[in-house]
Amino acid sequence: HISYKFSCFLFIFFSTSNQNIIMLADYMKCCITISMNRLNLKHITNLEMIYHIENPDQGTWHACQLAEAQDDAVCVELTQFKEQFKAHLHGVIRHISIKMKKHEDEAIWIRIAWGDNFSKPNHLKPTYVVHHLHTSYVFISNLMAKHKIFLCQALVIATKHGSIKDGHLSTRSLTAMRDLLLRRYQQVFPNAHSRIPQERNTLSSHPCIGKEHSDHEEMRHQMSCEAFGQSPSPKLETAVYRLETRYRGNGNHTLSDREEFFRGVVRFSSSSLLDSLRHCVASGMAEGPVTPLLSAITQRGRNYFVITDKGPGVSSQASAQRP
Amino acid sequence: MALLTPYSKVPELNTATVLLVENEEELQSKLANALVRNENDFNVNVRLARKLPLPVENKETRPRIDLIVFIVNLLSERSLQSVESSLAHLHSDCFLGKVCFLVTDGRCVLRHVTLSVSQTADGVNAAAVRLLNILKVSAGMSPIATTALYLSSLTRCSVTSELEED
């Protein structure tokens, strides 16, 4: 019986997570012992969804941005959104399973198991979508290319926008993505007077120890926090720059005289990329001021950039100006 | 170009000041800590800098510097380049016994290295003790009648046996 196997797998899966899930898993265990017939797919998918909501930092999340809001986009309510979303998807795909939950922090979680006109929904590979109503960001995990068009249409209709486009931001951690795009981290704005305090290192607090370059140090610290936020910053892991430029080095004529592009990909990886970049600038390893190529990660909320020859900045491929 | 001169200021009573110059700012804070927390018969002040020239704003408040230590990290070429460019800002009189070079993270044994230190806690403490001895002489506080010039000829190479074990 497929649901029994699935539920046993999920039971083992769940029993290593937090207290709420353990309680629910116990409940499920009771269900199994009392009567196997009463346990059905609905309970299992519900539990799986709760698990994902409590542990959002798994898999790979991608950000999308809604654009061209219609006049009544701000009046969209939760029930209206739910109805329209479900109605559209049920209308275009015969077999589909959609579950929606509203979390306490105003996030709407949507779990979609896709089928098609002939086969039942596949609950082993569901797509998860997170949207905060009245923001223009949608976070998507585990979406196949063939279903993308349906999901995008449904989102655009349900939120009363004109279009949706790729946000060029992908992370493992949904929390980091949300914190970055919804600006839930400690930002620092340029100002002439107050300087943010550095973390007071206990090593250098002895009165006999004096620093010659403390002004420069503070200035570098300020500059780095303006570009990358104050710690703790959202835990991004990578930033990728795809180069479509011509080689401009000196000396190596075989490379610089070519007509075609010198293609390359520059990839920054770290367990916490923004913290690393901030430390590079604050400690003087990287010369200031911070290049806009790097500060664009926080200023524009992206971690994938295509750099072309047109100018020193980033490509304007998907550069919807952030509010 | 303002040069750092050795005798342009009046020394303070029973006080010696050492300037640690390091591009990476890694070892210098640990070393500074070890220097001031050591039991000394005289007051030790430590100034930390990344490179020379020192900022003009601090000129009035800065005490007389008795010893300048350049810290070079052998793993980084930039460290050595920074020290070389800083040397241009030193008055030539400083080289008569007021300048010392400290290398760290070195795996190979160098001939004329003045002081070599590993970044462990023991290494830092040992280096601090040696620096204090040199500082005592440079500041003129040594009870034995040595001057800094004689000291530099006496301590040709203090590569310790720990390094040779590597």
Interface residues (C-beta under 8 A of the other chain):
Chain A: N201 L203 S204 H206 C208 I209 G210 K211 E212 H213 D215 H216 S283 G284
Chain B: L19 E25 S29 K30 A32 N33 V36 R37 N43 V44 N45 V46 R47 L48 A49 R50 L54 P55 E57 N58 R62
